[in-house]
C-alpha cells in the first residue's frame, strides 16, 4: 500500500517518502540514519539519534548518523528556524515506527506466528522478543534493504517503544580530545591551500594588481583574478597566508562611499524606498472609550555572526564534477547557486556537509564554499581548502539586519491595552542561496561577468517571516495592526541571523509593555498576565517569576540593582519563553542572573534543550550589551575581536532554565526562543535600576548616558 | 627543526618564523589546535609550552624549539580521557566545541598552578578564550567539577 500525494505526512517525510532515504538496518548490528539537517553545534544529530533509539528500540552505539549530502540525503532544505526536530525528527519518528512494524511483521512471517502472537512481539536493543521475553530473532538477522525500499504508508503509530535513556552528545568526545571533525580539519590527497582577497569595502572594485609578483612567491601554485575576485592557491597553508598578505599590498581598489551613517541607523532605515506590507490586523468590534496614548521607538544595529571559526570549505573541480565540502546550513540551496555559476547540471555538483563552528544563521559558509570552488577550477583535479581570515569573517559574511521599530498603543481607563500599532523598518532577513535565479554568493557580484547584487527579502509569514517575525502581538489586544517596511536598498549585506526580526520586535514590544505597565504603576508581571488567556503563556511567565522570586526582588530596592521580565511566543507559533533578568548598573552594566522558563512542547532531548536555551540567552546578552558592526562610509571597520567585542567568561550571567515538558504536545525548536525576551528583560531591568529607558541596542554606558540625557531634555 | 610535541620528537621542514599552529595542524597532523583569529585574540589555538598556555598562532616555530609543547591531543594518556576532559563530557560542556581545545589547555595550566581554584579563578583563567555558542557556564562547571568539594560551590 502506498500513500497518495495528498496525504500529509509528518515533517520532511511528506516530500521524501521512501523509507530507505532515511534509514538502513544493517546485518552488522548498526543502523544508518540519513537526515538532510546538519549539525551546527546545536546537537541536532544527537536529538535525532535519540528519536531513532526511542522509536526503533536500539541503543545509541548502534546509530551511524550520516553527514548530509546532496548525493544521498533527503532534501530537507535549510537547517534553520528551529525546525529540525519538527521536520527531520517528525519524519524519522514516523519512519522508525514503520520500520519497526515491518521488521516485526517479517519476524512473525518467518516464524509462522499467529496475528495475536505477532501483536505481542517487542524489541529490546534490536532483539525481537515474544511476550515472555524470549528472543526469536533480531533486526540484524532479518536485515534486508528490500524491506525498507518502499514509500511510507504513514499508518504506523509512533511511541511503541519505551523511551530509552537520554543520550549524551555524540560529538563531544571527539571535541574534547581534538580529533579531526571540522571541515577545517579535512585533508584530501594532494590538497592545496587557497586564500581569497575580498574587496576591502562592499562597493569596491579592483583597479589593478601585479599577479606576476605573487606567482613568483615560494609555494604559490596559481593566482586567480576574475573581475574583482582575487585569490591564490599554494602548496602549504602558510605560503598561501603570506601570498594573501602580498596580494593585499599589491591590489589597487576603487572604493566609493556607499555606507550609511553608523550613528543614525533608524533614520537611514526609514529614509529608504520600502516594500511595505500589512503583516496582520485585528479591528475592534467595540468603539474605543476614553484612553491614554503611549508611543516609543526602538532599534538595534547590524550584528555580526562572529562565529568562533572563520568560514572554511574544500572544493575539487573537474570538467564533469564539482565537489564541495562545506558547513553551509543549506547544502541543496548552495548547490543551486553553484550550478548556475559554474554552468554545470545538478548531477555534476555534489555538496556535502562537514561541521564548522557554531552557526547561527546564514553566515559566510556558503560564500567560502563558492570561493573554494572558484579557486579549485584553476587547478583541476586538485582539492583546494579555503579558510577565511578573522577579518573576513567579521566584515564579509552577511550581517543580521539593523532594525527600527515604532509602537503606539491606546490604554483604557481600566488599564487594558485596547489598540496596538507596530511598524518595523529593516532590510530583509533572508538572502540565502538557491532562492532566486541569480546567485547571491559573495563572489558572484565580483566576477568579470558579475551577477547583479540582490537585496535581502523576507520569507513568507507562514514560514516564520523575516523582519515581521513576532511583530504580531502575543497578547489578547482588542485591536492591533502590524506593518513591515522592507528596505529596497542594501548597502550592507544582510541575511538571517538567529531569530531574525523576532529579536528586535520582541525587544521593542516587551520593552513597550513594560513602559506602559510602569507608566500605569502596575506590576509588569501582573500587567502581562492581565492581557493573556493562553495557559501555556501564563505558565512560563509564572514559572520564570517563581524561579527568580520576582515579587521579592521587585519590592526590595537596592541601589544600582534592577530586575526586569519579558516574554514571547517565538514566531507566534513556536516555543513559549519568559525571562527574568537581574542586573547591576553600577559603574558598568552587568547582567548577573537570568531565570528562563520555556515550553517547547514534547522535550525530545532535555539537556540539549537546556544547552540551546542557555546558549541563546548568553549570546543575546552579548548582542544586547556589546555588539554593533562599526563602519565608516566605505568600509566595515569592526573586523577584529578588539573592534567587535563579545561577552567574556567574567561577564557571563548565571543562567537557570526550567523546561516545562508537555509530552502530549508536538515538539518545537528551542534555539531562538530566548533572544528577544532576554534583550527586553535587560532593558526593563535597567529601567527598574536607573529609571532610564534604553531603547537602542547595544546598552553601552555611553548609550545609557545618552538615554538619560534625552529623558532629562524631554 | 626538531620539536618536542606531546612527548614525541617531530622533525619538520619549515621556516623558523612559521607560526606553530600551521606546523601542528598540517605537518604533525594534530588537528585539535584550532585556528580562530591569527592574532592572539580568541584563545582557540592555545597550547602549553613548558606548561604555559600560549596562542600557537602567535608563536613562531623557533620559540617552541627545544621546549615541551602540549596540544589537546596530549592531554589524554593512551586513549584515556584526562579527568578534565571527562568532566567536559560529563557536563556536556560544549555546543560546537570549536573553542574547547584552547580552553582545556588553559584550564589544565590553571589546575597545575592552583589545585583549588574558585569559580572566579576559573573565569579569570578562561577570560582570554572566546565562546560564541554561550557554553561558558557549563565549561566553568566542568573545570570546577574536578576540584574536590568545589561542585557545590559553583553558583552557575
Contacts between the chains, C-beta under 8 A, distances in Angstrom:
chain1	res1	chain2	res2	distance
A	40	B	96	7.2
A	41	B	94	7.9
A	41	B	95	4.4
A	41	B	96	2.7
A	41	B	97	6.8
A	41	B	98	7.6
A	41	B	133	5.7
A	42	B	95	6.6
A	43	B	95	7.0
A	168	B	89	6.8
A	168	B	92	6.2
A	169	B	92	5.7
A	169	B	94	7.3
A	171	B	97	6.7
A	172	B	88	7.1
A	172	B	89	5.5
A	172	B	92	6.4
A	172	B	93	7.9
A	172	B	94	5.4
A	172	B	97	6.6
A	173	B	81	7.7
A	173	B	89	6.1
A	174	B	97	8.0
A	175	B	94	5.5
A	175	B	97	3.2
A	175	B	100	5.3
A	175	B	101	8.0
A	176	B	72	7.7
A	176	B	81	6.9
A	176	B	85	4.4
A	176	B	88	4.7
A	176	B	89	6.1
A	176	B	94	7.5
A	176	B	97	7.6
A	176	B	100	6.0
A	176	B	104	6.6
A	177	B	32	7.1
A	177	B	72	6.9
A	177	B	73	6.8
A	177	B	75	7.8
A	177	B	76	5.7
A	177	B	81	6.9
A	177	B	85	6.5
A	178	B	30	7.1
A	178	B	31	6.7
A	178	B	32	1.8
A	178	B	33	7.2
A	178	B	71	6.6
A	178	B	72	3.7
A	178	B	73	4.7
A	178	B	101	5.2
A	179	B	31	7.5
A	179	B	32	7.0
A	180	B	31	4.1
A	181	B	97	7.8
A	182	B	31	7.9
A	182	B	34	7.5
A	182	B	98	6.7
A	184	B	31	7.8
A	184	B	34	7.0
A	184	B	35	6.9
A	185	B	25	7.8
A	185	B	31	3.9
A	187	B	26	8.0
A	187	B	29	7.6
A	236	B	22	7.4
A	236	B	26	6.5
A	237	B	22	5.0
A	237	B	25	7.6
A	237	B	26	5.6
A	238	B	14	7.6
A	238	B	15	7.7
A	238	B	18	5.1
A	238	B	19	7.0
A	238	B	22	4.6
A	241	B	22	7.8
A	241	B	38	7.9
A	306	B	132	5.9
A	307	B	132	5.9
A	308	B	36	6.0
A	308	B	42	7.1
A	308	B	44	6.2
A	308	B	96	6.7
A	308	B	98	4.5
A	308	B	99	5.0
A	308	B	130	6.5
A	308	B	131	6.9
A	308	B	132	4.7
A	308	B	133	7.5
A	309	B	34	6.7
A	309	B	35	7.3
A	309	B	36	6.3
A	309	B	44	7.5
A	309	B	98	4.9
A	310	B	35	7.1
A	310	B	36	7.5
A	310	B	37	7.9
A	355	B	96	7.5
A	356	B	96	7.6
A	356	B	98	7.8
A	357	B	96	4.8
A	357	B	98	3.7
A	357	B	99	7.8
A	357	B	132	7.2
A	358	B	95	5.5
A	358	B	96	3.6
A	358	B	98	7.0
A	358	B	132	5.4
A	358	B	133	4.2
A	359	B	96	7.8
A	360	B	132	7.8
A	387	B	35	6.9
A	389	B	38	6.7
A	390	B	36	7.0
A	390	B	37	3.9
A	390	B	38	6.0
A	390	B	39	6.6
A	390	B	41	7.8
A	390	B	42	7.7
A	607	B	92	5.7
A	611	B	92	6.5
A	611	B	95	6.2
A	611	B	135	7.3
A	611	B	138	7.2
A	612	B	95	7.9
A	614	B	134	6.0
A	614	B	135	7.6
A	614	B	137	6.6
A	614	B	138	7.3
A	615	B	95	5.5
A	615	B	133	4.8
A	615	B	134	3.4
A	615	B	135	6.2
A	616	B	134	6.8
A	617	B	134	6.8
A	618	B	134	3.1
A	618	B	136	6.3
A	618	B	137	7.7
A	619	B	132	7.0
A	619	B	133	7.4
A	619	B	134	4.9
A	622	B	134	7.9
A	640	B	37	7.3
A	640	B	39	6.5
A	640	B	41	6.5
A	641	B	37	6.0
A	641	B	39	7.7
A	641	B	41	4.1
A	641	B	42	5.7
A	641	B	130	6.5
A	642	B	41	6.4
A	646	B	130	6.2
A	646	B	132	6.6
A	647	B	136	7.9
A	648	B	127	5.1
A	648	B	130	7.1
A	649	B	122	7.8
A	649	B	123	4.3
A	649	B	124	7.9
A	649	B	126	4.6
A	649	B	127	4.9
A	649	B	129	7.1
A	649	B	131	7.9
A	649	B	136	5.3
A	649	B	139	7.9
A	649	B	140	7.0
A	650	B	123	4.8
A	650	B	124	6.6
A	650	B	127	5.0
A	652	B	123	7.9
A	652	B	134	7.8
A	652	B	136	4.3
A	652	B	137	6.3
A	654	B	137	6.9
A	654	B	155	5.9
A	654	B	156	4.9
A	655	B	137	6.0
A	655	B	156	7.4
